[in-house]
Amino acid sequence: MTPQSDEDEVWRQIVASFNDTAERDSADQPWPDSENVPAEPTRRVVKPSEEPELDEEPYKDSADDEEEDEGHFEPPPPPPLPKLDLPTKLAWVALFGGPAYLLVAAMASWHMEGWALFTAVAAFIGGFVALVVRMGDGPPNDSGWDDGAVL
């Protein structure tokens, strides 16, 4: 017999015995005790404590306050924002000012001239282009000589 015919015979036996019952009785099979669960889960009732709750804290002295403050982390103040030069400030104003003007004019139903529309759109596009051009593609000045692994 070839290996292919042996495999076909095994598959035929599996398919033929698909609906047959198991030969071994299930009582012979070991069943772990941890798998035996009751039909209905038990319910626990928790009663509230009968002691009255105290709203007042006991007296604390200053030594206790110092111990509590030891584990508290207070981050340092953040560094100041960098100073922007005039062209960068103008680019940001143009980037947000153009669409803001168009939004306010549309919501207020103002009649907009062609040159005002053109100026608002041109300001948005110009502000975006100015910020991208000024962004630069080199490493920061304070990065040092090593800029990481180069493959």
Secondary structure as GFF3:
##gff-version 3
##sequence-region A 1 151
A	DSSP	alpha_helix	3	16	.	.	.	ID=ss1
A	DSSP	three_ten_helix	26	28	.	.	.	ID=ss2
A	DSSP	three_ten_helix	33	35	.	.	.	ID=ss3
A	DSSP	alpha_helix	62	70	.	.	.	ID=ss4
A	DSSP	alpha_helix	86	107	.	.	.	ID=ss5
A	DSSP	alpha_helix	114	135	.	.	.	ID=ss6
###
